[in-house]
Amino acid sequence: MLLSAAVVLGSLAVVFAGLWALGFPLAVAASLAAISVATDPAAVSEAIDESGQTNLNSRVMLGIVAIDDAWG
């Protein structure tokens, strides 16, 4: 249990720091970092499809979720 929590918090911190270093606003970096530790890529994909957004933030979000799903 402790190891799982450490992995989630570590992933959250790394994604947040990386996005913030790339120049994403604080709120966007925090939101995408929180989504990156999610375990259901279908829900994120559906939410983006329903919003109709096709901008860079949507593509980055889908990429983060896809990588997270690939890592398992």
C-alpha positions in Angstrom: 0.0 0.0 0.0 2.8 2.4 0.9 4.7 1.6 -2.3 1.6 2.2 -4.4 1.0 5.6 -2.8 4.7 6.5 -3.4 4.4 5.6 -7.0 1.3 7.7 -7.5 2.7 10.7 -5.7 6.0 10.3 -7.5 4.3 10.2 -10.9 2.1 13.2 -10.0 5.2 15.2 -9.0 7.2 14.3 -12.1 4.4 15.0 -14.6 3.6 18.3 -12.8 7.2 19.4 -12.7 7.7 18.5 -16.4 4.6 20.3 -17.6 5.4 23.4 -15.5 9.0 23.4 -16.8 7.6 23.3 -20.4 5.7 26.5 -19.7 2.2 25.2 -19.0 0.2 27.4 -16.5 0.2 26.1 -12.9 -3.5 25.2 -13.0 -3.1 23.2 -16.3 0.0 21.4 -15.1 -1.7 20.5 -11.9 -4.8 19.3 -13.7 -2.9 17.2 -16.2 -0.7 15.8 -13.5 -3.8 14.7 -11.6 -5.3 13.1 -14.7 -2.0 11.3 -15.4 -2.4 9.1 -12.4 -5.9 8.1 -13.4 -6.5 4.5 -14.5 -9.3 4.9 -17.0 -8.2 6.3 -20.4 -11.6 5.7 -21.9 -13.2 8.2 -19.5 -10.7 10.9 -20.3 -11.0 10.2 -24.1 -14.8 10.4 -23.9 -14.7 13.7 -21.9 -12.4 15.3 -24.5 -14.6 14.0 -27.4 -17.7 15.5 -25.7 -16.0 18.8 -25.1 -15.1 19.1 -28.8 -11.6 20.4 -27.9 -8.8 19.5 -30.3 -6.2 21.9 -29.1 -2.7 21.2 -27.7 -3.9 20.7 -24.2 -6.3 17.9 -25.3 -3.6 16.1 -27.3 -1.1 16.4 -24.4 -3.8 15.0 -22.0 -4.5 12.1 -24.2 -0.8 11.4 -24.5 -0.3 11.4 -20.8 -3.2 9.1 -20.3 -1.9 6.7 -23.0 1.5 6.6 -21.5 0.1 6.0 -18.1 -2.1 3.2 -19.4 0.9 1.6 -21.2 3.0 1.6 -18.0 0.1 -0.1 -16.3 
